[in-house]
Amino acid sequence: MKPTLILLAAGMGSRYGGLKQLDGLGPNGETIMDYSIYDAIKAGFGKIVFIIRKDFEEDFRIKVLDKYEGHVPLELCFQSLDALPEGFSCPEGRVKPWGTNHAVLMAKDVVNEPFCVINCDDFYNRDAFMAIGKFLAELPEGSTNRYAMVGFRVGNTLSDNGTVARGICSTDEDGNLTTVVERTEIMRVDGKVSYKDENGEWVAVEDNTPVSMNVWGFTPDYFAHSEAYFKEFLSAPETKTNFKAEFFIPLMVNKLINEKTATVKVLDTTSKWFGVTYAADRQGVVDRISALVAEGVYPERLF
């Protein structure tokens, strides 16, 4: 069974004002999302699921879905504040979405095969999709609790225009994830990749240190784990009083690892991430895509 790709796109409007992730960066107006989907199809993915907000469904269908028709099966799922388990209701005054793992839960009724979850606005490069696609496709039928993430080499994920936030990963002797620690300021300092620690000191790390860029691979049992823990999350006193509390994928993953319920294999990739973290990054992304097209990695027109 071919794996499915889930694209987290519900944050499109809120973070960028309109559908800014649909900014054309390729030679024929292709978006970063177009390249991810093209690479996923090349890597053997058999279905694409988009998680969006209902309020821009019409715009999304016209500007996004229409171009992929006939190339790959598509599903559209909606994330909303009131999409909660029975017995729960959204606290009055909350406007912030419930987070990335809540978004993943929106796909539980349309995904019955191993799946990969990614951000819609990061350019991951094909090797990342080949790595996660191979892992998911080779899982024995009916596999449970054997997950994976693509561990990008931190030196391949930096911006020339400022610091970036990355989840720095630690692994055991079998290459399984043990911890993900979010570092909000990472850049080169005196030529070395470094992050700012809790004391404001710069700590150097090796260029090939794995970091999470939100490329996760799961099997469908992950939905049941997530549903159960989401109820715990919603019931927690700190969630009830903090209207910005979010149910993130690393929160769920760390719980499963710490309880020894699941393993998460960290897959190495030589892919060089890029994205528009800062406005000044945009031209660099356009130039890199142009170079990849010139090298023949991508055709002039994707779809």
VOPAGU-2260 file (C-alpha; in pm, 1 decimal, decimal comma):
REM VOPAGU-2260
SITE   aa  ch    i         X         Y         Z
SITE  MET   A    0       0,0       0,0       0,0
SITE  LYS   A    1     141,8     336,4     -99,8
SITE  PRO   A    2     189,6     585,9     183,1
SITE  THR   A    3     -12,6     907,3     207,2
SITE  LEU   A    4     121,4    1261,7     243,5
SITE  ILE   A    5     -57,0    1498,3     484,2
SITE  LEU   A    6      14,8    1868,5     432,9
SITE  LEU   A    7     -52,0    2099,5     727,2
SITE  ALA   A    8    -197,8    2410,8     564,1
SITE  ALA   A    9    -453,7    2537,9     816,7
SITE  GLY   A   10    -218,7    2817,4     925,2
SITE  MET   A   11    -206,5    2972,3     580,4
SITE  GLY   A   12    -430,1    3271,7     637,2
SITE  SER   A   13    -352,4    3350,4     999,8
SITE  ARG   A   14      25,3    3361,8     973,2
SITE  TYR   A   15      72,8    3525,5     636,5
SITE  GLY   A   16    -236,1    3731,1     562,4
SITE  GLY   A   17    -427,3    3564,9     282,2
SITE  LEU   A   18    -280,2    3264,0     105,6
SITE  LYS   A   19      75,7    3393,8     101,0
SITE  GLN   A   20     211,7    3036,7      89,0
SITE  LEU   A   21      74,8    3039,8    -263,9
SITE  ASP   A   22     340,9    3294,5    -355,8
SITE  GLY   A   23     486,0    3185,4    -690,2
SITE  LEU   A   24     855,4    3108,2    -652,2
SITE  GLY   A   25     915,1    2872,1    -946,8
SITE  PRO   A   26     959,3    2970,8   -1314,0
SITE  ASN   A   27     586,5    2933,4   -1384,7
SITE  GLY   A   28     456,2    3053,5   -1050,5
SITE  GLU   A   29     503,4    2723,1    -870,6
SITE  THR   A   30     474,0    2731,4    -491,1
SITE  ILE   A   31     689,0    2552,3    -236,9
SITE  MET   A   32     392,5    2318,2    -181,2
SITE  ASP   A   33     391,4    2227,0    -551,3
SITE  TYR   A   34     749,8    2103,8    -525,6
SITE  SER   A   35     674,3    1899,9    -213,1
SITE  ILE   A   36     383,3    1726,0    -384,9
SITE  TYR   A   37     585,5    1665,5    -701,6
SITE  ASP   A   38     868,3    1513,7    -493,5
SITE  ALA   A   39     625,2    1301,8    -290,1
SITE  ILE   A   40     470,6    1154,6    -605,9
SITE  LYS   A   41     821,2    1076,9    -735,8
SITE  ALA   A   42     897,2     908,8    -401,2
SITE  GLY   A   43     598,1     676,3    -432,2
SITE  PHE   A   44     328,7     847,3    -227,0
SITE  GLY   A   45     -18,3     753,6    -347,8
SITE  LYS   A   46    -251,4    1013,5    -196,4
SITE  ILE   A   47    -236,0    1374,5     -80,1
SITE  VAL   A   48    -440,4    1503,5     214,9
SITE  PHE   A   49    -460,8    1876,7     288,1
SITE  ILE   A   50    -557,4    2006,9     631,8
SITE  ILE   A   51    -699,3    2357,8     590,2
SITE  ARG   A   52    -947,1    2596,0     749,5
SITE  LYS   A   53   -1301,3    2591,9     617,4
SITE  ASP   A   54   -1305,5    2967,7     559,3
SITE  PHE   A   55   -1070,3    2950,5     261,7
SITE  GLU   A   56   -1196,3    2625,2     109,3
SITE  GLU   A   57   -1327,5    2784,9    -210,7
SITE  ASP   A   58   -1007,4    2981,3    -273,2
SITE  PHE   A   59    -798,9    2672,1    -197,0
SITE  ARG   A   60    -993,7    2448,0    -433,9
SITE  ILE   A   61    -949,3    2694,5    -720,2
SITE  LYS   A   62    -587,5    2793,6    -661,2
SITE  VAL   A   63    -449,0    2462,0    -532,3
SITE  LEU   A   64    -656,8    2149,6    -584,2
SITE  ASP   A   65    -749,8    2207,7    -948,1
SITE  LYS   A   66    -388,9    2185,5   -1066,1
SITE  TYR   A   67    -333,6    1839,5    -910,0
SITE  GLU   A   68    -651,0    1678,5   -1046,3
SITE  GLY   A   69    -560,8    1373,7   -1252,1
SITE  HIS   A   70    -208,9    1352,1   -1107,8
SITE  VAL   A   71    -281,3    1200,4    -763,9
SITE  PRO   A   72    -588,3    1127,0    -544,8
SITE  LEU   A   73    -670,9    1419,0    -313,7
SITE  GLU   A   74    -856,2    1467,2      14,5
SITE  LEU   A   75    -946,2    1788,9     195,6
SITE  CYS   A   76    -994,1    1798,6     574,4
SITE  PHE   A   77   -1078,4    2093,0     795,9
SITE  GLN   A   78    -927,2    2206,3    1125,3
SITE  SER   A   79   -1149,3    2414,6    1350,8
SITE  LEU   A   80   -1156,7    2519,9    1714,3
SITE  ASP   A   81   -1474,2    2323,9    1781,1
SITE  ALA   A   82   -1346,4    1995,9    1633,1
SITE  LEU   A   83   -1315,2    1840,2    1977,9
SITE  PRO   A   84   -1388,1    1501,5    2137,1
SITE  GLU   A   85   -1736,5    1437,7    2269,5
SITE  GLY   A   86   -1790,1    1607,1    2603,1
SITE  PHE   A   87   -1545,5    1891,2    2536,2
SITE  SER   A   88   -1613,7    2244,3    2416,1
SITE  CYS   A   89   -1390,0    2530,9    2310,6
SITE  PRO   A   90   -1326,3    2773,8    2599,8
SITE  GLU   A   91   -1497,0    3106,1    2546,8
SITE  GLY   A   92   -1243,1    3360,7    2427,1
SITE  ARG   A   93   -1001,2    3113,9    2267,3
SITE  VAL   A   94    -906,2    3204,2    1909,2
SITE  LYS   A   95    -573,7    3019,8    1864,0
SITE  PRO   A   96    -585,5    2684,2    1678,6
SITE  TRP   A   97    -522,4    2370,1    1883,7
SITE  GLY   A   98    -186,2    2291,3    1719,9
SITE  THR   A   99     -20,6    2060,5    1469,7
SITE  ASN   A  100    -120,4    1727,7    1624,3
SITE  HIS   A  101    -482,6    1839,3    1642,8
SITE  ALA   A  102    -451,9    1914,6    1270,3
SITE  VAL   A  103    -321,9    1561,4    1208,3
SITE  LEU   A  104    -628,2    1419,9    1388,1
SITE  MET   A  105    -854,5    1583,3    1129,5
SITE  ALA   A  106    -737,1    1321,5     876,5
SITE  LYS   A  107    -822,7    1012,4    1082,6
SITE  ASP   A  108   -1130,8     923,9     878,3
SITE  VAL   A  109    -957,6     939,9     538,2
SITE  VAL   A  110    -617,6     781,3     613,6
SITE  ASN   A  111    -591,0     404,6     663,5
SITE  GLU   A  112    -232,0     355,3     549,3
SITE  PRO   A  113     114,6     466,3     667,2
SITE  PHE   A  114     145,6     842,4     627,4
SITE  CYS   A  115     389,9    1130,6     636,8
SITE  VAL   A  116     310,1    1473,7     782,4
SITE  ILE   A  117     484,9    1789,8     661,6
SITE  ASN   A  118     452,3    2168,9     672,4
SITE  CYS   A  119     313,4    2321,5     353,1
SITE  ASP   A  120     561,6    2610,6     342,8
SITE  ASP   A  121     902,1    2440,3     378,5
SITE  PHE   A  122    1111,2    2328,4      80,7
SITE  TYR   A  123    1238,9    1988,0     191,6
SITE  ASN   A  124    1402,4    1855,4    -130,2
SITE  ARG   A  125    1344,2    1513,2    -281,4
SITE  ASP   A  126    1587,9    1306,7     -74,6
SITE  ALA   A  127    1380,2    1374,2     237,6
SITE  PHE   A  128    1067,8    1233,4      68,4
SITE  MET   A  129    1261,8     934,6     -66,3
SITE  ALA   A  130    1389,0     853,6     284,8
SITE  ILE   A  131    1052,8     873,1     462,3
SITE  GLY   A  132     864,8     717,5     169,0
SITE  LYS   A  133    1097,0     414,5     167,4
SITE  PHE   A  134    1060,1     366,3     543,7
SITE  LEU   A  135     679,7     377,0     528,8
SITE  ALA   A  136     648,7     160,3     217,0
SITE  GLU   A  137     870,1    -112,2     366,3
SITE  LEU   A  138     679,6    -143,6     695,6
SITE  PRO   A  139     518,4    -488,2     730,0
SITE  GLU   A  140     142,9    -478,6     679,8
SITE  GLY   A  141     -37,5    -400,1    1004,2
SITE  SER   A  142     268,4    -244,6    1169,9
SITE  THR   A  143     201,0     -34,6    1478,0
SITE  ASN   A  144     411,0     193,4    1698,5
SITE  ARG   A  145     703,5     203,2    1454,1
SITE  TYR   A  146     737,7     561,1    1343,3
SITE  ALA   A  147    1006,3     777,7    1185,6
SITE  MET   A  148    1116,0    1134,9    1132,7
SITE  VAL   A  149    1358,1    1284,1     883,9
SITE  GLY   A  150    1653,6    1426,8    1073,3
SITE  PHE   A  151    1789,0    1713,6     867,4
SITE  ARG   A  152    2152,3    1806,5     930,3
SITE  VAL   A  153    2132,7    2136,9    1114,1
SITE  GLY   A  154    2398,3    2295,5     892,8
SITE  ASN   A  155    2164,9    2239,6     595,6
SITE  THR   A  156    1871,7    2425,5     754,9
SITE  LEU   A  157    1999,4    2775,4     833,4
SITE  SER   A  158    1896,7    3116,0     701,2
SITE  ASP   A  159    2148,9    3373,7     580,8
SITE  ASN   A  160    1925,4    3647,9     719,4
SITE  GLY   A  161    1889,8    3568,8    1088,8
SITE  THR   A  162    1838,6    3298,0    1347,9
SITE  VAL   A  163    1604,0    3000,9    1302,0
SITE  ALA   A  164    1417,1    2776,7    1547,3
SITE  ARG   A  165    1481,0    2403,5    1523,4
SITE  GLY   A  166    1414,7    2093,9    1732,8
SITE  ILE   A  167    1760,1    1951,3    1810,2
SITE  CYS   A  168    1738,9    1572,4    1831,4
SITE  SER   A  169    1920,4    1309,7    2035,3
SITE  THR   A  170    1924,0     941,8    1937,5
SITE  ASP   A  171    2011,7     608,9    2098,6
SITE  GLU   A  172    2257,1     349,3    1967,5
SITE  ASP   A  173    1987,8     210,2    1733,6
SITE  GLY   A  174    1923,2     547,0    1571,0
SITE  ASN   A  175    1589,9     595,2    1746,6
SITE  LEU   A  176    1480,8     935,1    1873,7
SITE  THR   A  177    1522,3     991,7    2248,0
SITE  THR   A  178    1453,7    1365,8    2281,8
SITE  VAL   A  179    1365,7    1673,2    2078,9
SITE  VAL   A  180    1466,9    2003,8    2239,3
SITE  GLU   A  181    1334,4    2317,0    2073,1
SITE  ARG   A  182    1604,0    2581,8    2029,2
SITE  THR   A  183    1460,7    2913,1    1917,3
SITE  GLU   A  184    1782,7    3087,2    1811,3
SITE  ILE   A  185    2024,9    2896,7    1587,5
SITE  MET   A  186    2280,4    3051,8    1352,4
SITE  ARG   A  187    2648,2    3040,0    1263,2
SITE  VAL   A  188    2868,3    3210,9    1519,8
SITE  ASP   A  189    3235,6    3243,3    1420,9
SITE  GLY   A  190    3172,8    2984,7    1149,6
SITE  LYS   A  191    3019,9    2722,4    1381,6
SITE  VAL   A  192    2652,6    2627,2    1402,1
SITE  SER   A  193    2542,3    2742,3    1748,6
SITE  TYR   A  194    2227,0    2781,1    1953,1
SITE  LYS   A  195    2154,4    3018,0    2239,4
SITE  ASP   A  196    2092,9    2826,0    2561,6
SITE  GLU   A  197    1874,8    2909,8    2863,5
SITE  ASN   A  198    2148,0    3136,0    3002,7
SITE  GLY   A  199    2187,2    3333,0    2680,8
SITE  GLU   A  200    2518,8    3160,7    2600,0
SITE  TRP   A  201    2601,1    3037,3    2250,2
SITE  VAL   A  202    2660,0    2658,8    2236,8
SITE  ALA   A  203    2829,5    2513,4    1929,3
SITE  VAL   A  204    2707,0    2189,4    1769,4
SITE  GLU   A  205    2830,6    1981,4    1477,2
SITE  ASP   A  206    2694,0    2065,2    1131,9
SITE  ASN   A  207    2548,1    1714,4    1094,9
SITE  THR   A  208    2352,0    1722,9    1423,6
SITE  PRO   A  209    1998,3    1603,9    1336,0
SITE  VAL   A  210    1711,4    1849,7    1374,2
SITE  SER   A  211    1338,4    1810,4    1324,3
SITE  MET   A  212    1184,1    2003,6    1036,3
SITE  ASN   A  213     838,5    1850,4    1091,4
SITE  VAL   A  214     872,6    1556,3     852,4
SITE  TRP   A  215     710,1    1273,8    1047,7
SITE  GLY   A  216     612,4     920,9     945,6
SITE  PHE   A  217     334,4     735,0    1127,3
SITE  THR   A  218     100,3     437,7    1094,1
SITE  PRO   A  219    -277,6     474,0    1147,6
SITE  ASP   A  220    -261,7     359,6    1512,6
SITE  TYR   A  221    -109,8     702,2    1581,2
SITE  PHE   A  222    -459,1     852,3    1552,9
SITE  ALA   A  223    -588,1     646,2    1848,5
SITE  HIS   A  224    -288,0     746,8    2063,3
SITE  SER   A  225    -348,5    1109,8    1969,5
SITE  GLU   A  226    -720,7    1100,5    2043,7
SITE  ALA   A  227    -658,9     954,9    2389,5
SITE  TYR   A  228    -384,6    1203,1    2479,9
SITE  PHE   A  229    -575,5    1498,8    2337,0
SITE  LYS   A  230    -847,7    1434,2    2596,6
SITE  GLU   A  231    -580,3    1440,9    2869,5
SITE  PHE   A  232    -439,8    1761,6    2720,4
SITE  LEU   A  233    -782,1    1929,9    2714,1
SITE  SER   A  234    -855,9    1819,7    3070,6
SITE  ALA   A  235    -532,4    1958,5    3213,8
SITE  PRO   A  236    -582,0    2268,9    3432,2
SITE  GLU   A  237    -303,6    2454,4    3249,2
SITE  THR   A  238    -483,4    2405,3    2915,4
SITE  LYS   A  239    -809,5    2537,9    3056,3
SITE  THR   A  240    -642,4    2857,7    3175,0
SITE  ASN   A  241    -391,2    2906,7    2890,8
SITE  PHE   A  242    -575,7    3002,3    2572,1
SITE  LYS   A  243    -251,0    2966,1    2375,5
SITE  ALA   A  244    -173,4    2606,0    2479,2
SITE  GLU   A  245    -122,7    2387,6    2170,7
SITE  PHE   A  246    -125,2    2013,4    2106,1
SITE  PHE   A  247     197,8    1980,0    1906,6
SITE  ILE   A  248     329,1    1670,2    1726,7
SITE  PRO   A  249     653,8    1663,0    1936,2
SITE  LEU   A  250     440,8    1667,1    2253,7
SITE  MET   A  251     265,5    1348,9    2141,9
SITE  VAL   A  252     584,4    1187,3    2012,0
SITE  ASN   A  253     779,6    1258,7    2330,6
SITE  LYS   A  254     501,3    1102,4    2539,8
SITE  LEU   A  255     503,2     783,1    2330,6
SITE  ILE   A  256     883,5     760,4    2346,0
SITE  ASN   A  257     903,4     827,4    2720,1
SITE  GLU   A  258     637,5     565,5    2792,7
SITE  LYS   A  259     817,8     322,0    2559,8
SITE  THR   A  260     495,1     280,8    2363,6
SITE  ALA   A  261     656,4     357,7    2027,4
SITE  THR   A  262     992,3     400,2    1858,6
SITE  VAL   A  263    1077,9     680,9    1617,4
SITE  LYS   A  264    1362,5     607,1    1375,5
SITE  VAL   A  265    1564,4     915,0    1281,9
SITE  LEU   A  266    1633,1     901,0     907,6
SITE  ASP   A  267    1933,9    1089,3     775,8
SITE  THR   A  268    1901,2    1307,4     468,5
SITE  THR   A  269    2144,1    1510,4     261,7
SITE  SER   A  270    1856,1    1741,6     164,1
SITE  LYS   A  271    1914,7    2111,5     209,9
SITE  TRP   A  272    1605,5    2277,7     354,8
SITE  PHE   A  273    1508,5    2624,9     254,6
SITE  GLY   A  274    1210,4    2849,7     309,6
SITE  VAL   A  275    1098,9    3207,6     350,3
SITE  THR   A  276    1164,3    3261,0     720,5
SITE  TYR   A  277    1245,8    3627,4     653,7
SITE  ALA   A  278    1130,4    3851,7     370,3
SITE  ALA   A  279    1493,9    3876,1     260,1
SITE  ASP   A  280    1497,3    3496,7     208,3
SITE  ARG   A  281    1253,0    3511,9     -83,3
SITE  GLN   A  282    1496,5    3592,1    -364,1
SITE  GLY   A  283    1737,2    3326,2    -242,0
SITE  VAL   A  284    1458,7    3065,7    -263,0
SITE  VAL   A  285    1369,0    3180,5    -615,6
SITE  ASP   A  286    1736,3    3152,2    -716,8
SITE  ARG   A  287    1776,7    2804,9    -566,9
SITE  ILE   A  288    1466,8    2672,8    -739,1
SITE  SER   A  289    1583,0    2825,9   -1066,6
SITE  ALA   A  290    1917,7    2647,3   -1026,5
SITE  LEU   A  291    1744,4    2312,2    -957,0
SITE  VAL   A  292    1536,0    2357,2   -1273,0
SITE  ALA   A  293    1848,8    2445,8   -1472,9
SITE  GLU   A  294    2018,3    2129,5   -1341,9
SITE  GLY   A  295    1724,0    1919,1   -1456,3
SITE  VAL   A  296    1613,7    1818,2   -1105,9
SITE  TYR   A  297    1271,0    1966,7   -1178,7
SITE  PRO   A  298    1094,4    2036,7   -1508,8
SITE  GLU   A  299    1005,3    2393,1   -1605,9
SITE  ARG   A  300     639,3    2318,1   -1535,5
SITE  LEU   A  301     543,3    2069,4   -1265,5
SITE  PHE   A  302     170,3    2012,7   -1324,2
